[in-house]
Amino acid sequence: MPALMQSNIPELPLLARGKVRDIYAAGDGRLLLVATDRISAFDCVLPNPIPDKGRILTQISLFWFEFLKDLTPNHLITADVGEYPEPLRAYRDQLEGRSMLVRRARMVEVECVARGYLAGSGWKEYRANGTVCGIPLPPGLRECSRLPEPLFTPAYKAQSGHDENIPFSKVESLAGKETAARLRDLTLAIYSRAAAYAESRGILLADTKFEFGWVGDTLVLADEVLTPDSSRFWPADAYEPGKPQPSFDKQYVRDYLESLAWDKQPPAPELPPDVVEKTAEKYHEAYRRLTGKPL
């Protein structure tokens, strides 16, 4: 199946093209989400796609929606193109395996981040202040140490497009105290269940982010869920705290771009074939390990 850099569904109004997903209004309170094979790094979309990436992201999200359905409702209506409105079925070649018809939700303005390990921006803050998102942690932890317990470290998507870590009190002011408590409790419950399952499949779920929204009076899990793009997945058999870990994501892309004299401003450079191939292999391996089957 050829890689898809951009979808084209002229029957539907295009609402947005994100870094990966194209979002269309599908009428009757529905959205069509199409996960392309675009890949971004350092806030820039790269010029060449990663084959199968959009299909893998979609299939992993569908796996988790089913796995978590007793914990939380979600926005999915169907991912079966045969059940889409009749005019969309003509675009099966663009939609098969990489799209979802979902309920349109009023999104909560908070990214719900769960951290089980000390990595990324959390590690930088801990080294400077002994805290993660203002939450005090015991001394002596090393880079990528497992945290004493998972942390809820919410973020707010600022106008700049960068996520800003915010205290829980800010979540309460944005969403209300009751909803803030539900978001925290749901985020940690989902993380704990998913992390235990992933570990049984040889993957450590270091951290992840969820997005929730309201469909009527129901709070639902929305967007993508527990994918290599929204989560930090590490192979358990290679885990060694005290240093950065290998991961099932765009590590090869970031490492390659860091080796260039590129100023991290658009346009982004082309990726060589071996970097594209190795990155695609990582996405496929994450899918195989999590689901127990090939794509």
Buried (B, 14 or more C-beta within 10 A) or exposed (E): EEBBEEBEBEEBEBEEBBBBBBBBBBEEEBBBBBBBBBBBBBEBBBBBBBBBBBBBBBBBBBBBBEBBEEBBBBBBBEBEBEEBBEEBEEBEEBBBBBBBBBBBBEBBEBBBBBBBBBBBBBBEBBEEEEEBBEBEBEEEBEBBBBBEEBBBBBBBBEEEEEBEBBEBEBBBEBBEEEBBBBBBEBBBBBBBBBBEBBEEEEBBBBBBBBBBBBBEEEBBBBBBBBBBBBBBBBBBEEBEBEEEBEBBBBBBBBEBBEEEEBEEEEEBBEBEEEBBEBBBEBBBBBBBBBBEEEB
